[in-house]
Each structure stands twice: as structure tokens, then as C-alpha cells.
Amino acid sequence: MKIKKDKSAFLEYVGDTPQLRILDFFIGNHFFDFPLTEIARESEVSYNSLKAVLPKFLEREILIKSRRVGKSDYYKFNMENEFVKNIIKIAWSLTKRNVLGETKKQLIPA
């Protein structure tokens, strides 16, 4: 049985769709590249949904193909794309706000 993990602050704030789950996965792993099967598994999106979304992400240069290993293409966040840079800033800002907000709530005596 698969254990459902908690949603990130990013997904809590913007919603939970296959496209956003893929973006959320790459936000947390933007230094690395991955094959489609691993992207689908780790972002909890079906392989078919990923294949449907991938052409738009590639067209908009949100994801780029980084290399080919055997028959598998590897993809990563395009860190030179302004949208990607901004979405990472937003996600980390939401995470920071979420963590600091919870810390402040805990410090206030009841």
C-alpha cells in the first residue's frame, strides 16, 4: 500500500493538478535530470498524463531534454527560463512563509 505524503506548500497554495505536481517535483529537484518513468512515479502522475503534458513544457522551455541514456531521455528544469526561476522563488517563499507562520503560531501562548 502506498503511503500518501503531505502536499507541499506550493501545491497547497496553487492547487493539485498533474501539471502542478510535475512542477512541484522539479522545484524540489531542480539540480537533477530524470527519465519520464521516474518523473511520473515521484510526482504521482500517471505516465500517460505526463506524456500529454510534456510537449507543452518542452515547447515553453520549462523542461529541457538534458541527455539520453540507452533508450531513455532525461529531462530537467530549464534554469535559464524566467518562468522557472520565478516559480522556484514563489515556491520557496511559500514554504518559508508556511514554516515561519507555523513557528510563530506555536510561540504564542494559549
C-alpha positions as CSV (number, residue, x, y, z in Angstrom):
1,M,0.0,0.0,0.0
2,K,1.3,3.4,-0.9
3,I,1.5,6.0,1.8
4,K,0.2,9.4,0.8
5,K,2.7,12.1,1.5
6,D,1.8,15.6,2.7
7,K,1.3,18.2,0.0
8,S,4.0,20.9,-0.4
9,A,3.2,24.5,0.4
10,F,3.3,25.1,-3.3
11,L,0.5,22.6,-4.0
12,E,-1.5,23.7,-1.0
13,Y,-1.5,27.2,-2.3
14,V,-1.9,26.8,-6.1
15,G,-3.9,23.6,-6.3
16,D,-3.2,20.0,-7.2
17,T,-3.2,19.1,-10.9
18,P,-0.9,16.8,-12.8
19,Q,0.9,19.8,-14.3
20,L,1.4,21.4,-10.9
21,R,2.6,18.1,-9.4
22,I,5.2,17.8,-12.1
23,L,6.3,21.4,-11.5
24,D,6.4,20.7,-7.7
25,F,8.6,17.7,-8.3
26,F,11.1,19.7,-10.3
27,I,11.0,22.6,-7.8
28,G,12.4,20.3,-5.2
29,N,14.8,18.5,-7.6
30,H,15.9,21.3,-9.9
31,F,19.6,20.3,-9.8
32,F,19.0,16.9,-11.4
33,D,17.6,15.3,-14.5
34,F,15.2,12.4,-14.6
35,P,13.7,9.9,-17.1
36,L,9.9,10.0,-17.7
37,T,9.2,6.9,-15.6
38,E,10.8,8.4,-12.5
39,I,9.2,11.8,-13.0
40,A,5.8,10.1,-13.2
41,R,6.4,7.9,-10.2
42,E,7.9,10.6,-7.9
43,S,5.3,13.3,-8.9
44,E,2.5,10.8,-8.5
45,V,1.2,11.5,-12.0
46,S,0.3,8.7,-14.5
47,Y,2.8,8.1,-17.3
48,N,0.1,8.9,-19.9
49,S,-0.7,12.2,-18.2
50,L,3.0,13.1,-18.1
51,K,3.3,12.2,-21.8
52,A,0.3,14.5,-22.6
53,V,1.8,17.5,-20.6
54,L,5.4,17.1,-21.7
55,P,5.1,18.6,-25.2
56,K,3.8,21.9,-23.7
57,F,6.5,22.0,-21.1
58,L,9.1,21.4,-23.8
59,E,7.6,24.0,-26.2
60,R,7.6,26.6,-23.5
61,E,11.1,25.6,-22.5
62,I,10.1,24.9,-18.9
63,L,11.7,21.5,-19.2
64,I,14.6,20.6,-21.5
65,K,16.0,17.3,-22.6
66,S,19.4,17.0,-21.0
67,R,20.7,13.7,-22.2
68,R,19.9,10.2,-23.5
69,V,20.9,7.0,-21.6
70,G,20.1,3.9,-23.6
71,K,16.6,4.3,-24.8
72,S,15.6,6.8,-22.1
73,D,15.6,10.6,-22.5
74,Y,16.3,12.6,-19.3
75,Y,14.6,15.9,-18.6
76,K,15.4,18.7,-16.2
77,F,14.1,22.2,-15.3
78,N,15.4,24.9,-17.6
79,M,17.1,27.1,-15.1
80,E,17.6,29.8,-17.7
81,N,13.9,30.3,-18.2
82,E,12.5,33.3,-16.3
83,F,9.2,31.4,-15.5
84,V,11.2,28.6,-13.9
85,K,13.3,31.0,-11.9
86,N,10.2,32.8,-10.7
87,I,8.2,29.7,-9.9
88,I,11.1,28.4,-7.7
89,K,11.2,31.7,-5.9
90,I,7.5,31.6,-5.3
91,A,7.6,28.0,-4.1
92,W,10.4,28.6,-1.6
93,S,8.7,31.8,-0.5
94,L,5.5,29.9,0.3
95,T,7.5,27.2,2.0
96,K,9.3,29.7,4.2
97,R,6.1,31.5,5.0
98,N,4.4,28.3,5.8
99,V,7.2,27.1,8.1
100,L,7.7,30.5,9.8
101,G,4.0,31.0,10.2
102,E,3.6,27.7,12.0
103,T,6.6,28.5,14.2
104,K,5.1,31.9,15.2
105,K,1.8,30.2,16.0
106,Q,3.5,27.8,18.3
107,L,5.3,30.5,20.1
108,I,2.1,32.4,21.0
109,P,0.9,31.2,24.5
110,A,-2.7,30.0,24.6
